[in-house]
Structures are given as C-alpha cells and as structure tokens.
Amino acid sequence: MDFLLSERRDIAAAKRFFAHAIDKRGVPEQLILDGYAASHVAVGELKEEGILPATLLVRTNRYLNNLVEQDHSRVKHRVRTMLGFKRFDHATTTITGIELVHQIKTGQFDISVLCSATTRSPQVWEVVLAA
C-alpha cells in the first residue's frame, strides 16, 4: 500500500502512482480498485506497456477498499482541523509527515537502524528528523 499526493486525479496521476508503488514495493499479485475510471485506464495502459503483467488480477469493489479508506480517515481527521492549505507543497510536506508517523507506528517503516523497536513515537520522530 502506498500513497501519492497529486493536484489532479486523472490518468497521468494514476500511472505515476502505480509506477511509484511498483518501484518501491514491486509488482503486486492483484489489484483492488474502486470504480474510478482513470485507475482502470492507467492499469490497462501499464499492462500494454509491459510494466504490469497481462495476467494481473484486477478486481473492482469499493467495499474491498475499505481498509484503504479507513487508512485515509486519520489523515482527513488531522487535515480537517487545519482548515486547508494555501500551497500544494505545504500540503505535501504535512501529509507526508502524517503518513510517515503512521508507517512508523504500524511497523511499515524500518527504524531498527536508527533506534530500538520499543522506542516511543515522539523519540522516534526526533531521531528520524535528525537523520
């Protein structure tokens, strides 16, 4: 699972997201997409280009994406109280920080090089910022 913040939610943004996720995590065994057409078009184009295998199972079900949507809720909860952002780069920095903290808490971000696994979030955050 990954995220990519973009100004527009179009085919180009979907292709950038998939390319970014594949570079970072590898080719997935299956994809579960919501009904948004740009994502499906982007997957089709990536299959034609050979980036995604032609045999990749692509499922469409908005309820199977509930884990992803629940994952967004903590970002929405934090951002809503900020009353929006004036600049896109400020939004990118803030949301990236929120996502990084969440990845550290859930063990998706390897911090063993920086500190022990029992270190609490504020101390981990200080070590990460200092690195």
KOLPA-584424 format. One line per field, with one value per atom (N, C-alpha, C): residue number from 1; x negated, y, z; chain; residue in one letter. Coordinates in Angstrom, 1 decimal. Layout:
<sites>
resi NUM | ...
c1 X | ...
c2 Y | ...
c3 Z | ...
chain A | ...
resn A | ...
</sites>
This chain:
<sites>
resi 1 | 1 | 1 | 2 | 2 | 2 | 3 | 3 | 3 | 4 | 4 | 4 | 5 | 5 | 5 | 6 | 6 | 6 | 7 | 7 | 7 | 8 | 8 | 8 | 9 | 9 | 9 | 10 | 10 | 10 | 11 | 11 | 11 | 12 | 12 | 12 | 13 | 13 | 13 | 14 | 14 | 14 | 15 | 15 | 15 | 16 | 16 | 16 | 17 | 17 | 17 | 18 | 18 | 18 | 19 | 19 | 19 | 20 | 20 | 20 | 21 | 21 | 21 | 22 | 22 | 22 | 23 | 23 | 23 | 24 | 24 | 24 | 25 | 25 | 25 | 26 | 26 | 26 | 27 | 27 | 27 | 28 | 28 | 28 | 29 | 29 | 29 | 30 | 30 | 30 | 31 | 31 | 31 | 32 | 32 | 32 | 33 | 33 | 33 | 34 | 34 | 34 | 35 | 35 | 35 | 36 | 36 | 36 | 37 | 37 | 37 | 38 | 38 | 38 | 39 | 39 | 39 | 40 | 40 | 40 | 41 | 41 | 41 | 42 | 42 | 42 | 43 | 43 | 43 | 44 | 44 | 44 | 45 | 45 | 45 | 46 | 46 | 46 | 47 | 47 | 47 | 48 | 48 | 48 | 49 | 49 | 49 | 50 | 50 | 50 | 51 | 51 | 51 | 52 | 52 | 52 | 53 | 53 | 53 | 54 | 54 | 54 | 55 | 55 | 55 | 56 | 56 | 56 | 57 | 57 | 57 | 58 | 58 | 58 | 59 | 59 | 59 | 60 | 60 | 60 | 61 | 61 | 61 | 62 | 62 | 62 | 63 | 63 | 63 | 64 | 64 | 64 | 65 | 65 | 65 | 66 | 66 | 66 | 67 | 67 | 67 | 68 | 68 | 68 | 69 | 69 | 69 | 70 | 70 | 70 | 71 | 71 | 71 | 72 | 72 | 72 | 73 | 73 | 73 | 74 | 74 | 74 | 75 | 75 | 75 | 76 | 76 | 76 | 77 | 77 | 77 | 78 | 78 | 78 | 79 | 79 | 79 | 80 | 80 | 80 | 81 | 81 | 81 | 82 | 82 | 82 | 83 | 83 | 83 | 84 | 84 | 84 | 85 | 85 | 85 | 86 | 86 | 86 | 87 | 87 | 87 | 88 | 88 | 88 | 89 | 89 | 89 | 90 | 90 | 90 | 91 | 91 | 91 | 92 | 92 | 92 | 93 | 93 | 93 | 94 | 94 | 94 | 95 | 95 | 95 | 96 | 96 | 96 | 97 | 97 | 97 | 98 | 98 | 98 | 99 | 99 | 99 | 100 | 100 | 100 | 101 | 101 | 101 | 102 | 102 | 102 | 103 | 103 | 103 | 104 | 104 | 104 | 105 | 105 | 105 | 106 | 106 | 106 | 107 | 107 | 107 | 108 | 108 | 108 | 109 | 109 | 109 | 110 | 110 | 110 | 111 | 111 | 111 | 112 | 112 | 112 | 113 | 113 | 113 | 114 | 114 | 114 | 115 | 115 | 115 | 116 | 116 | 116 | 117 | 117 | 117 | 118 | 118 | 118 | 119 | 119 | 119 | 120 | 120 | 120 | 121 | 121 | 121 | 122 | 122 | 122 | 123 | 123 | 123 | 124 | 124 | 124 | 125 | 125 | 125 | 126 | 126 | 126 | 127 | 127 | 127 | 128 | 128 | 128 | 129 | 129 | 129 | 130 | 130 | 130 | 131 | 131 | 131
c1 -0.8 | 0.0 | -0.9 | -0.4 | -1.2 | -0.3 | -0.8 | -0.1 | -0.9 | -0.2 | -0.9 | 0.0 | -0.4 | 0.5 | 0.2 | 1.3 | 1.2 | 2.3 | 2.1 | 3.1 | 4.4 | 4.2 | 5.4 | 5.5 | 6.7 | 6.9 | 7.3 | 6.3 | 6.5 | 5.7 | 5.7 | 5.0 | 3.4 | 2.9 | 1.5 | 1.1 | 1.9 | 1.6 | 1.7 | 2.7 | 2.8 | 1.6 | 1.2 | 0.0 | -1.3 | -1.4 | -2.5 | -2.5 | -1.2 | -1.1 | -1.5 | -1.0 | -1.3 | -2.8 | -3.4 | -4.8 | -5.7 | -5.2 | -5.9 | -5.8 | -4.6 | -4.3 | -5.1 | -5.2 | -5.9 | -7.4 | -7.9 | -9.3 | -9.7 | -8.8 | -9.0 | -8.7 | -7.6 | -7.2 | -7.2 | -7.4 | -7.4 | -6.1 | -6.0 | -4.7 | -3.8 | -2.5 | -1.6 | -1.0 | -0.5 | 0.1 | 1.5 | 2.2 | 3.5 | 3.8 | 4.7 | 5.1 | 6.6 | 6.9 | 8.3 | 8.6 | 9.4 | 9.6 | 11.1 | 11.3 | 12.7 | 13.2 | 14.3 | 14.9 | 14.4 | 13.4 | 12.9 | 12.2 | 12.7 | 12.3 | 10.8 | 10.3 | 8.9 | 7.9 | 8.2 | 7.3 | 7.4 | 8.5 | 8.7 | 8.0 | 8.1 | 7.4 | 5.9 | 5.4 | 4.0 | 3.5 | 4.2 | 3.8 | 3.7 | 4.7 | 4.7 | 3.5 | 3.2 | 2.0 | 0.7 | 0.6 | -0.6 | -0.7 | 0.4 | 0.3 | -0.1 | 0.4 | -0.1 | -1.6 | -2.1 | -3.5 | -4.4 | -3.8 | -4.6 | -5.1 | -4.7 | -5.1 | -4.3 | -3.1 | -2.3 | -2.0 | -2.1 | -1.8 | -0.4 | -0.2 | 1.1 | 2.0 | 1.5 | 2.3 | 2.6 | 2.3 | 2.6 | 4.1 | 4.5 | 5.9 | 6.3 | 7.2 | 7.7 | 9.2 | 9.5 | 10.8 | 11.4 | 12.7 | 13.3 | 14.4 | 14.2 | 15.2 | 14.8 | 15.7 | 15.4 | 15.4 | 16.0 | 16.0 | 14.7 | 14.1 | 12.8 | 11.7 | 12.0 | 11.1 | 11.3 | 12.2 | 12.5 | 11.2 | 10.3 | 9.1 | 8.3 | 8.3 | 7.6 | 8.3 | 9.7 | 10.4 | 10.3 | 10.3 | 10.1 | 8.7 | 7.8 | 6.4 | 6.4 | 7.2 | 7.3 | 7.9 | 8.7 | 9.5 | 8.7 | 7.5 | 6.7 | 6.1 | 5.7 | 5.2 | 6.3 | 7.5 | 8.6 | 8.9 | 8.9 | 9.1 | 8.1 | 6.9 | 5.8 | 5.9 | 6.2 | 6.2 | 7.4 | 8.5 | 9.8 | 9.7 | 9.0 | 8.9 | 7.9 | 7.1 | 6.2 | 6.8 | 8.1 | 8.8 | 8.2 | 7.5 | 7.0 | 5.6 | 5.0 | 3.7 | 3.7 | 2.8 | 2.7 | 1.8 | 0.9 | 0.0 | -0.1 | -0.3 | -0.3 | -1.6 | -2.7 | -3.9 | -3.8 | -3.0 | -2.8 | -1.9 | -0.9 | -0.1 | -0.9 | -1.7 | -2.6 | -3.5 | -4.1 | -5.0 | -4.2 | -3.1 | -2.3 | -1.8 | -1.2 | -0.6 | -1.6 | -2.8 | -3.9 | -4.3 | -4.4 | -4.8 | -3.8 | -2.5 | -1.4 | -1.5 | -1.7 | -1.9 | -3.1 | -4.2 | -5.5 | -5.3 | -4.6 | -4.4 | -3.5 | -2.5 | -1.6 | -2.4 | -3.2 | -4.0 | -5.0 | -5.5 | -6.4 | -5.6 | -4.4 | -3.6 | -3.2 | -2.9 | -2.4 | -3.5 | -4.7 | -5.9 | -6.2 | -5.6 | -5.8 | -7.1 | -7.7 | -8.9 | -10.0 | -11.1 | -12.1 | -13.0 | -12.9 | -13.6 | -14.7 | -14.9 | -15.9 | -17.3 | -17.6 | -18.9 | -19.1 | -18.0 | -18.0 | -17.9 | -17.0 | -16.7 | -16.0 | -15.8 | -15.2 | -13.7 | -13.1 | -11.7 | -10.8 | -11.3 | -10.5 | -10.5 | -11.2 | -11.2 | -9.8 | -9.4 | -8.1 | -8.1 | -6.9 | -6.8 | -7.5 | -7.3 | -8.0 | -9.5 | -10.1 | -11.6 | -12.0 | -11.2 | -11.4 | -11.4 | -10.4 | -10.2 | -11.4 | -11.9 | -13.1 | -14.3 | -14.5 | -15.6 | -15.5 | -14.3 | -14.1 | -14.4 | -13.9 | -14.1 | -15.6 | -16.3 | -17.8 | -18.6 | -18.1 | -18.9 | -19.0
c2 -1.2 | 0.0 | 1.2 | 2.2 | 3.4 | 4.6 | 5.8 | 7.0 | 7.9 | 8.7 | 9.7 | 10.9 | 12.0 | 13.2 | 13.9 | 14.2 | 15.0 | 16.0 | 17.0 | 18.1 | 17.7 | 16.7 | 16.2 | 14.7 | 14.2 | 12.8 | 12.3 | 12.1 | 11.8 | 10.6 | 10.2 | 9.0 | 9.2 | 10.3 | 10.5 | 10.4 | 10.9 | 10.8 | 9.3 | 8.6 | 7.2 | 6.4 | 6.7 | 6.0 | 6.3 | 7.6 | 8.0 | 7.2 | 7.1 | 6.4 | 4.9 | 4.2 | 2.8 | 2.6 | 3.5 | 3.4 | 3.6 | 4.5 | 4.8 | 3.6 | 3.1 | 1.9 | 0.7 | 0.5 | -0.7 | -0.6 | 0.6 | 0.8 | 0.6 | 1.0 | 0.9 | -0.4 | -1.1 | -2.3 | -3.6 | -3.4 | -4.5 | -4.7 | -5.6 | -5.8 | -6.6 | -6.1 | -6.7 | -8.0 | -8.9 | -10.1 | -9.8 | -8.9 | -8.5 | -7.0 | -6.4 | -5.0 | -5.0 | -4.2 | -4.0 | -2.5 | -2.1 | -0.7 | -0.4 | 0.9 | 1.4 | 1.6 | 2.2 | 2.3 | 3.5 | 4.2 | 5.3 | 4.9 | 5.5 | 5.0 | 5.3 | 6.4 | 6.7 | 5.6 | 5.0 | 4.0 | 2.8 | 2.4 | 1.3 | 1.5 | 2.7 | 3.0 | 3.0 | 3.5 | 3.5 | 2.1 | 1.2 | -0.2 | -0.8 | -0.6 | -1.1 | -0.6 | 0.6 | 1.2 | 0.6 | 0.4 | -0.2 | -1.7 | -2.3 | -3.7 | -3.7 | -2.8 | -2.7 | -2.4 | -1.6 | -1.2 | -2.3 | -3.3 | -4.4 | -4.1 | -3.0 | -2.7 | -3.6 | -3.8 | -4.8 | -6.0 | -7.2 | -8.4 | -8.5 | -9.1 | -9.2 | -10.1 | -11.0 | -11.9 | -11.3 | -10.1 | -9.5 | -9.5 | -10.0 | -10.0 | -8.6 | -7.9 | -6.6 | -6.8 | -6.4 | -6.6 | -5.2 | -5.0 | -3.8 | -4.0 | -3.3 | -3.4 | -2.3 | -1.4 | -0.3 | -0.7 | -1.8 | -2.3 | -3.0 | -3.6 | -4.2 | -3.1 | -1.9 | -0.8 | -0.1 | -0.7 | -0.1 | 0.1 | -0.9 | -0.7 | 0.5 | 0.8 | 2.0 | 3.2 | 3.2 | 4.4 | 4.6 | 3.6 | 3.7 | 4.3 | 3.9 | 4.4 | 6.0 | 6.4 | 7.9 | 8.7 | 8.0 | 8.7 | 9.5 | 8.9 | 9.6 | 10.8 | 10.8 | 12.0 | 13.0 | 12.6 | 13.5 | 14.2 | 13.4 | 13.9 | 15.0 | 14.8 | 15.8 | 17.0 | 16.8 | 17.9 | 18.8 | 18.2 | 18.9 | 20.1 | 19.8 | 20.9 | 22.0 | 21.7 | 22.8 | 23.8 | 23.5 | 24.4 | 24.6 | 23.5 | 23.5 | 24.1 | 24.0 | 24.5 | 25.6 | 26.5 | 27.6 | 27.2 | 26.3 | 25.9 | 24.4 | 23.9 | 22.4 | 21.8 | 22.5 | 21.9 | 21.8 | 22.7 | 22.7 | 21.4 | 21.2 | 20.0 | 18.7 | 18.7 | 17.5 | 17.2 | 18.2 | 18.1 | 17.6 | 18.2 | 17.8 | 16.4 | 16.1 | 14.8 | 13.7 | 14.0 | 13.0 | 12.7 | 13.8 | 13.6 | 12.7 | 13.0 | 12.2 | 10.8 | 10.5 | 9.1 | 8.5 | 9.2 | 8.6 | 8.2 | 9.0 | 8.7 | 7.4 | 7.3 | 6.2 | 4.9 | 5.0 | 3.9 | 3.4 | 4.4 | 4.0 | 3.3 | 3.8 | 3.2 | 1.8 | 1.5 | 0.2 | -0.7 | -0.3 | -1.2 | -1.3 | -0.4 | -0.5 | 0.2 | 1.0 | 1.7 | 1.2 | 0.7 | 0.0 | 1.1 | 1.1 | 2.1 | 1.4 | 0.1 | -0.6 | 0.0 | 0.6 | 1.2 | 2.4 | 3.1 | 4.4 | 4.2 | 3.3 | 3.1 | 1.8 | 1.4 | 0.1 | 0.1 | -1.0 | -1.2 | -0.7 | -0.6 | -0.3 | 1.3 | 2.0 | 3.5 | 4.0 | 5.0 | 5.6 | 6.6 | 6.9 | 7.7 | 9.0 | 9.8 | 11.1 | 11.0 | 10.1 | 9.9 | 9.4 | 8.5 | 8.0 | 9.2 | 10.0 | 11.2 | 12.1 | 12.3 | 13.2 | 12.5 | 11.2 | 10.5 | 10.6 | 10.4 | 10.4 | 11.8 | 12.9 | 14.2 | 14.6 | 14.0 | 14.3 | 13.6 | 12.5 | 11.7 | 12.3
c3 0.0 | 0.0 | 0.0 | -0.7 | -0.8 | -1.1 | -1.1 | -1.4 | -2.3 | -3.1 | -3.9 | -4.0 | -3.4 | -3.5 | -4.8 | -5.5 | -6.7 | -6.8 | -7.6 | -7.7 | -8.4 | -9.4 | -10.1 | -10.0 | -10.0 | -10.0 | -11.4 | -12.3 | -13.6 | -14.0 | -15.3 | -15.7 | -15.5 | -15.8 | -15.6 | -14.1 | -13.2 | -11.8 | -11.4 | -11.9 | -11.6 | -12.1 | -13.3 | -13.8 | -12.9 | -12.5 | -11.7 | -10.3 | -9.8 | -8.5 | -8.7 | -9.7 | -9.9 | -10.2 | -11.0 | -11.3 | -10.0 | -9.2 | -7.9 | -7.0 | -6.9 | -6.0 | -6.4 | -7.7 | -8.3 | -8.0 | -8.2 | -7.9 | -6.5 | -5.6 | -4.2 | -3.6 | -4.1 | -3.4 | -4.4 | -5.7 | -6.6 | -7.2 | -8.2 | -8.9 | -8.0 | -7.9 | -7.0 | -7.6 | -6.8 | -7.2 | -7.7 | -7.1 | -7.5 | -7.2 | -7.8 | -7.5 | -7.2 | -6.2 | -5.9 | -6.1 | -7.1 | -7.4 | -7.1 | -6.8 | -6.8 | -8.2 | -8.3 | -9.7 | -10.5 | -10.0 | -10.7 | -12.0 | -13.1 | -14.4 | -14.7 | -14.2 | -14.5 | -14.1 | -12.9 | -12.4 | -13.3 | -13.8 | -14.7 | -16.0 | -16.6 | -17.8 | -17.6 | -16.5 | -16.2 | -16.1 | -15.4 | -15.3 | -16.7 | -17.5 | -18.9 | -19.7 | -19.6 | -20.3 | -19.8 | -18.5 | -17.9 | -18.3 | -18.5 | -19.0 | -20.4 | -21.2 | -22.6 | -22.8 | -21.9 | -21.9 | -21.3 | -20.7 | -20.1 | -18.7 | -18.1 | -16.7 | -15.7 | -16.0 | -15.2 | -16.1 | -15.5 | -16.3 | -16.8 | -17.9 | -18.6 | -17.7 | -16.9 | -16.1 | -14.8 | -14.5 | -13.2 | -12.9 | -11.8 | -11.4 | -10.9 | -11.6 | -11.2 | -10.8 | -9.5 | -9.0 | -8.8 | -9.0 | -8.8 | -7.7 | -6.6 | -5.5 | -4.5 | -4.3 | -3.4 | -2.0 | -1.6 | -0.3 | 0.1 | -0.9 | -0.6 | -0.3 | -0.7 | -0.5 | 0.9 | 1.7 | 3.0 | 3.8 | 3.8 | 4.6 | 4.1 | 2.8 | 2.3 | 2.7 | 2.6 | 3.0 | 4.5 | 5.3 | 6.8 | 7.0 | 6.2 | 6.4 | 6.1 | 5.2 | 4.9 | 6.0 | 6.8 | 7.8 | 8.8 | 9.2 | 10.2 | 9.6 | 8.3 | 7.6 | 7.5 | 7.1 | 7.0 | 8.3 | 9.4 | 10.7 | 11.1 | 10.8 | 11.1 | 10.2 | 8.9 | 8.0 | 8.1 | 8.5 | 8.6 | 9.6 | 10.7 | 11.7 | 11.3 | 10.3 | 9.8 | 8.8 | 8.5 | 7.6 | 6.2 | 5.7 | 4.4 | 4.3 | 3.1 | 2.9 | 1.8 | 1.9 | 0.9 | -0.3 | 0.0 | -1.1 | -1.2 | -2.4 | -2.6 | -1.9 | -2.0 | -1.3 | 0.2 | 0.8 | 2.2 | 2.5 | 1.7 | 1.9 | 1.7 | 0.7 | 0.5 | 1.7 | 2.2 | 3.4 | 4.6 | 4.9 | 6.1 | 6.0 | 4.8 | 4.7 | 4.6 | 4.1 | 4.1 | 5.5 | 6.3 | 7.7 | 8.5 | 8.2 | 8.9 | 8.5 | 7.2 | 6.7 | 7.3 | 7.4 | 7.9 | 9.4 | 10.2 | 11.6 | 11.6 | 10.8 | 10.8 | 10.4 | 9.4 | 8.9 | 10.1 | 10.8 | 11.9 | 13.0 | 13.3 | 14.3 | 14.0 | 12.7 | 12.3 | 11.9 | 12.0 | 11.6 | 10.2 | 9.3 | 7.9 | 7.5 | 8.4 | 8.1 | 9.1 | 8.5 | 9.3 | 10.0 | 11.3 | 12.1 | 12.9 | 12.7 | 13.5 | 13.4 | 12.3 | 12.1 | 13.0 | 13.2 | 14.0 | 15.5 | 15.9 | 17.3 | 17.6 | 18.8 | 19.1 | 18.8 | 18.7 | 18.4 | 19.5 | 20.7 | 21.9 | 22.1 | 21.3 | 21.5 | 21.1 | 21.9 | 21.7 | 20.5 | 20.0 | 18.8 | 18.8 | 19.9 | 19.9 | 19.8 | 20.5 | 20.4 | 19.0 | 18.4 | 17.0 | 16.1 | 16.2 | 15.3 | 15.4 | 16.6 | 16.8 | 16.1 | 16.2 | 15.6 | 14.1 | 13.6 | 12.1 | 11.6 | 12.3 | 11.8 | 11.9 | 12.8 | 13.0 | 11.9 | 11.4 | 10.5 | 9.1
chain A | A | A | A | A | A | A | A | A | A | A | A | A | A | A | A | A | A | A | A | A | A | A | A | A | A | A | A | A | A | A | A | A | A | A | A | A | A | A | A | A | A | A | A | A | A | A | A | A | A | A | A | A | A | A | A | A | A | A | A | A | A | A | A | A | A | A | A | A | A | A | A | A | A | A | A | A | A | A | A | A | A | A | A | A | A | A | A | A | A | A | A | A | A | A | A | A | A | A | A | A | A | A | A | A | A | A | A | A | A | A | A | A | A | A | A | A | A | A | A | A | A | A | A | A | A | A | A | A | A | A | A | A | A | A | A | A | A | A | A | A | A | A | A | A | A | A | A | A | A | A | A | A | A | A | A | A | A | A | A | A | A | A | A | A | A | A | A | A | A | A | A | A | A | A | A | A | A | A | A | A | A | A | A | A | A | A | A | A | A | A | A | A | A | A | A | A | A | A | A | A | A | A | A | A | A | A | A | A | A | A | A | A | A | A | A | A | A | A | A | A | A | A | A | A | A | A | A | A | A | A | A | A | A | A | A | A | A | A | A | A | A | A | A | A | A | A | A | A | A | A | A | A | A | A | A | A | A | A | A | A | A | A | A | A | A | A | A | A | A | A | A | A | A | A | A | A | A | A | A | A | A | A | A | A | A | A | A | A | A | A | A | A | A | A | A | A | A | A | A | A | A | A | A | A | A | A | A | A | A | A | A | A | A | A | A | A | A | A | A | A | A | A | A | A | A | A | A | A | A | A | A | A | A | A | A | A | A | A | A | A | A | A | A | A | A | A | A | A | A | A | A | A | A | A | A | A | A | A | A | A | A | A | A | A | A | A | A | A | A | A | A | A | A | A | A | A | A | A | A | A | A | A | A | A | A | A | A | A | A | A | A | A
resn M | M | M | D | D | D | F | F | F | L | L | L | L | L | L | S | S | S | E | E | E | R | R | R | R | R | R | D | D | D | I | I | I | A | A | A | A | A | A | A | A | A | K | K | K | R | R | R | F | F | F | F | F | F | A | A | A | H | H | H | A | A | A | I | I | I | D | D | D | K | K | K | R | R | R | G | G | G | V | V | V | P | P | P | E | E | E | Q | Q | Q | L | L | L | I | I | I | L | L | L | D | D | D | G | G | G | Y | Y | Y | A | A | A | A | A | A | S | S | S | H | H | H | V | V | V | A | A | A | V | V | V | G | G | G | E | E | E | L | L | L | K | K | K | E | E | E | E | E | E | G | G | G | I | I | I | L | L | L | P | P | P | A | A | A | T | T | T | L | L | L | L | L | L | V | V | V | R | R | R | T | T | T | N | N | N | R | R | R | Y | Y | Y | L | L | L | N | N | N | N | N | N | L | L | L | V | V | V | E | E | E | Q | Q | Q | D | D | D | H | H | H | S | S | S | R | R | R | V | V | V | K | K | K | H | H | H | R | R | R | V | V | V | R | R | R | T | T | T | M | M | M | L | L | L | G | G | G | F | F | F | K | K | K | R | R | R | F | F | F | D | D | D | H | H | H | A | A | A | T | T | T | T | T | T | T | T | T | I | I | I | T | T | T | G | G | G | I | I | I | E | E | E | L | L | L | V | V | V | H | H | H | Q | Q | Q | I | I | I | K | K | K | T | T | T | G | G | G | Q | Q | Q | F | F | F | D | D | D | I | I | I | S | S | S | V | V | V | L | L | L | C | C | C | S | S | S | A | A | A | T | T | T | T | T | T | R | R | R | S | S | S | P | P | P | Q | Q | Q | V | V | V | W | W | W | E | E | E | V | V | V | V | V | V | L | L | L | A | A | A | A | A | A
</sites>
